[in-house]
Amino acid sequence: MPAGDLQKQLDSLREQLDKNPPLSLDERDDLNKLAEQIDAQIKVENATQDTSLVDNVNLAVERFEVEHPTLAGTLRNIVQTLGNIGI
């Protein structure tokens, strides 16, 4: 189930954040807000075309790609799963 995959990836992102990578407070806050948005989308289980969520995750991928490639990889997986479930 793609929504289950998304939840696993979200859990992975949160685990990575719990390991306290060298992020600024703003970066950490932005990623936590993004995780909350993803979590809300999962809870709603609404497959509407909410492109703002995908756009926000894609922006986060670009932002963290160079300095935090592991986080960026997890975020890319989230984008892919969102696409697979029609979001």
C-alpha positions in Angstrom: 0.0 0.0 0.0 1.6 3.3 -1.1 0.2 5.2 1.9 1.9 2.7 4.2 5.2 3.3 2.3 4.7 7.0 2.8 4.2 6.5 6.5 7.4 4.4 6.7 9.4 7.1 4.9 7.9 9.8 7.1 9.0 7.8 10.1 12.5 7.5 8.6 12.7 11.3 8.2 11.7 11.8 11.8 14.3 9.2 13.0 16.9 11.1 11.0 15.9 14.4 12.5 16.0 12.8 16.0 19.7 12.0 15.4 20.3 15.7 15.4 22.0 16.3 12.1 23.8 19.6 11.9 20.8 21.7 10.9 20.0 25.3 11.7 16.9 25.9 13.9 15.1 27.3 10.8 16.0 24.2 8.7 14.9 21.9 11.5 11.7 23.8 12.0 10.9 23.7 8.2 11.5 20.0 8.1 9.3 19.4 11.1 6.5 21.5 9.6 6.8 19.6 6.4 6.6 16.3 8.3 3.5 17.6 10.0 1.9 18.4 6.6 2.7 15.0 5.3 1.3 13.4 8.4 -1.9 15.4 8.1 -2.2 14.3 4.5 -1.8 10.6 5.5 -4.4 11.0 8.2 -6.9 12.6 5.9 -6.3 9.8 3.3 -7.4 12.3 0.7 -6.0 11.7 -2.7 -6.8 15.1 -4.0 -4.4 16.9 -6.3 -2.7 18.9 -3.5 0.4 20.0 -5.5 1.5 22.4 -2.8 2.6 19.6 -0.6 4.6 18.0 -3.4 6.1 21.3 -4.3 7.1 22.0 -0.7 8.8 18.6 -0.5 10.6 19.2 -3.8 11.8 22.5 -2.5 13.1 20.8 0.6 15.0 18.2 -1.6 16.7 21.1 -3.4 17.5 22.9 -0.2 19.1 19.9 1.6 20.6 18.0 -1.4 24.2 19.2 -1.1 24.7 19.4 2.7 22.3 16.7 3.8 22.1 14.0 1.1 20.5 11.4 3.3 17.6 13.7 4.3 17.3 14.7 0.6 17.1 11.0 -0.4 14.3 10.4 2.1 12.5 13.4 0.9 12.8 12.2 -2.7 11.3 8.9 -1.7 8.4 10.8 -0.1 7.8 12.8 -3.4 7.8 9.5 -5.3 5.3 7.9 -3.0 3.1 11.0 -3.0 3.0 10.7 -6.8 2.2 6.9 -6.6 -0.8 7.6 -4.4 -2.0 10.4 -6.7 -1.1 13.4 -4.7 
